[in-house]
Amino acid sequence: MKKLLLLLMLIYSGVAFGQDKYKTTQQFSVGGKIKNPSVITMDSLMHYAISPVGDINVTDHTGAFKHKDEQLKGILLKDILSHTLLDAASPKLYSAFYYTCVGSDGYKVVYSWNELFNTEVGNHVYIIMEKNGVKADQLPESIQMTSMMDMKTGRRYLHNLDKIVISEAN
């Protein structure tokens, strides 16, 4: 009986810890070296243009196929960040700025200012608003983002975006 009770406790504790795998997010903050920190909510995201993005094969760091996400719709990250005023004395200094996007589990993805606003990559980095026919607020991974141009797509496929911290390289 004690062994059965111990086994049940172990199973229950594993389930309880497994539930913390995803802390869904319904908003994310934008802060750091900027003049106007903000919070972006699901409601405020609805004011941006949502575009069909297509399908993506998600791969790991070796390029091995993990899964396919279909019928993506999203908002360009640079459209959301375009309202953020960097705390810089001159636009010449923008090249030193970078954006650390952080998931609720601590996973981090980094983009430079030039990458988002001065290369074709910036035209393909999306906050995902719909995936596989399911709206973002109904997904277990809630606010997600991806770079559609990456060769190894899983490296910058972020789940549960919690915050974006803007920093300046020294």
C-alpha positions as CSV (number, residue, x, y, z in Angstrom):
1,M,0.0,0.0,0.0
2,K,2.8,2.4,0.9
3,K,4.5,1.7,-2.5
4,L,1.2,2.4,-4.3
5,L,0.7,5.6,-2.4
6,L,4.3,6.7,-3.1
7,L,3.9,5.8,-6.8
8,L,0.7,7.9,-7.0
9,M,2.4,10.8,-5.3
10,L,5.3,10.7,-7.8
11,I,2.9,10.6,-10.7
12,Y,0.8,13.5,-9.3
13,S,3.9,15.6,-8.6
14,G,5.2,15.0,-12.2
15,V,1.8,16.1,-13.6
16,A,1.9,19.2,-11.4
17,F,5.4,20.2,-12.4
18,G,4.5,19.5,-16.1
19,Q,1.7,22.1,-15.9
20,D,4.3,24.9,-15.5
21,K,5.9,24.1,-18.8
22,Y,4.0,27.0,-20.4
23,K,3.0,30.1,-18.6
24,T,0.8,31.6,-21.3
25,T,1.1,35.3,-21.9
26,Q,-1.7,37.7,-23.0
27,Q,0.6,40.7,-23.1
28,F,4.3,41.6,-23.2
29,S,6.3,44.6,-22.0
30,V,8.7,46.7,-24.0
31,G,11.4,48.4,-21.9
32,G,15.0,49.0,-21.5
33,K,17.0,51.9,-23.1
34,I,13.9,53.7,-24.5
35,K,12.0,56.8,-23.8
36,N,8.5,55.3,-23.6
37,P,8.2,51.9,-21.9
38,S,4.9,50.2,-22.8
39,V,2.8,47.1,-22.4
40,I,1.4,45.4,-25.6
41,T,-1.8,43.5,-25.0
42,M,-3.7,41.1,-27.2
43,D,-6.3,43.8,-27.6
44,S,-3.8,46.4,-28.7
45,L,-2.3,43.9,-31.2
46,M,-5.6,43.9,-33.0
47,H,-5.0,47.5,-34.1
48,Y,-2.1,46.4,-36.3
49,A,-2.3,44.9,-39.8
50,I,-2.5,41.1,-39.6
51,S,-1.1,39.5,-42.7
52,P,-1.1,35.9,-44.0
53,V,2.4,34.5,-43.4
54,G,2.1,31.0,-44.8
55,D,3.5,27.8,-43.4
56,I,6.7,27.1,-41.7
57,N,8.7,23.9,-41.1
58,V,10.1,24.3,-37.6
59,T,13.6,22.8,-37.3
60,D,16.1,22.4,-34.5
61,H,19.7,23.8,-34.3
62,T,20.9,21.1,-36.7
63,G,18.2,21.7,-39.3
64,A,16.3,18.5,-38.4
65,F,12.6,18.8,-39.0
66,K,10.5,19.1,-35.7
67,H,7.0,20.0,-36.9
68,K,5.1,22.1,-39.4
69,D,2.9,25.1,-38.5
70,E,0.4,26.0,-41.1
71,Q,-1.8,29.0,-42.0
72,L,0.2,31.4,-39.9
73,K,-1.1,35.0,-39.7
74,G,1.0,37.7,-38.0
75,I,2.0,41.2,-37.3
76,L,5.5,42.4,-38.2
77,L,7.5,43.0,-35.1
78,K,9.0,46.1,-36.6
79,D,5.5,47.6,-36.9
80,I,4.9,47.2,-33.2
81,L,8.4,48.5,-32.3
82,S,8.2,51.4,-34.7
83,H,6.4,53.4,-31.9
84,T,9.3,52.9,-29.5
85,L,11.7,55.8,-29.2
86,L,15.2,54.7,-28.5
87,D,17.1,56.6,-25.8
88,A,19.9,57.7,-28.1
89,A,21.4,61.2,-28.7
90,S,21.4,60.6,-32.5
91,P,20.0,58.1,-35.0
92,K,23.6,57.4,-35.9
93,L,23.7,55.4,-32.6
94,Y,20.8,53.1,-33.5
95,S,23.2,50.6,-35.0
96,A,24.4,49.7,-31.5
97,F,20.9,48.8,-30.3
98,Y,19.5,45.3,-30.0
99,Y,16.3,43.7,-28.9
100,T,16.2,40.7,-26.5
101,C,12.8,39.0,-26.7
102,V,12.2,36.9,-23.6
103,G,9.6,34.1,-23.2
104,S,7.9,33.4,-19.9
105,D,10.2,30.3,-19.5
106,G,13.3,32.6,-19.8
107,Y,14.2,31.5,-23.4
108,K,15.7,34.5,-25.3
109,V,15.9,35.5,-28.9
110,V,18.0,38.5,-30.1
111,Y,17.6,40.9,-33.0
112,S,19.7,43.9,-33.8
113,W,18.2,47.3,-34.7
114,N,19.8,47.0,-38.2
115,E,18.4,43.5,-38.7
116,L,14.8,44.5,-38.0
117,F,14.8,48.0,-39.6
118,N,17.6,47.9,-42.2
119,T,17.5,44.4,-43.8
120,E,15.0,42.1,-45.5
121,V,14.9,40.0,-42.3
122,G,12.8,42.7,-40.6
123,N,10.1,42.1,-43.2
124,H,9.8,38.5,-42.0
125,V,9.8,38.6,-38.2
126,Y,6.3,38.2,-36.9
127,I,4.2,38.1,-33.8
128,I,1.9,35.2,-34.6
129,M,-1.7,36.0,-34.3
130,E,-3.1,32.7,-35.7
131,K,-1.7,29.3,-36.3
132,N,-3.3,26.2,-37.8
133,G,-6.6,28.0,-37.8
134,V,-6.4,28.8,-34.0
135,K,-6.3,32.4,-32.8
136,A,-3.3,33.4,-30.6
137,D,-5.3,33.9,-27.4
138,Q,-6.5,30.3,-27.7
139,L,-3.1,28.7,-28.2
140,P,-1.3,27.0,-25.3
141,E,1.8,28.9,-26.3
142,S,-0.1,32.2,-26.6
143,I,2.0,35.1,-27.9
144,Q,4.6,33.6,-30.2
145,M,7.1,35.0,-32.6
146,T,9.2,33.7,-35.4
147,S,11.7,34.8,-38.1
148,M,10.4,33.2,-41.4
149,M,13.8,33.8,-43.1
150,D,15.9,31.8,-40.7
151,M,17.4,28.6,-42.0
152,K,17.1,26.8,-38.7
153,T,13.7,28.2,-37.7
154,G,13.4,26.8,-34.3
155,R,16.2,28.8,-32.8
156,R,14.2,32.1,-33.0
157,Y,10.7,30.6,-32.7
158,L,9.7,32.0,-29.3
159,H,6.7,30.9,-27.3
160,N,4.9,32.9,-24.6
161,L,6.6,36.3,-25.3
162,D,6.8,38.0,-22.0
163,K,9.0,41.0,-22.6
164,I,11.3,42.8,-25.1
165,V,14.3,44.5,-23.5
166,I,16.1,47.1,-25.7
167,S,19.8,47.5,-24.9
168,E,22.7,49.3,-26.4
169,A,26.0,47.5,-27.1
170,N,29.0,49.1,-25.5
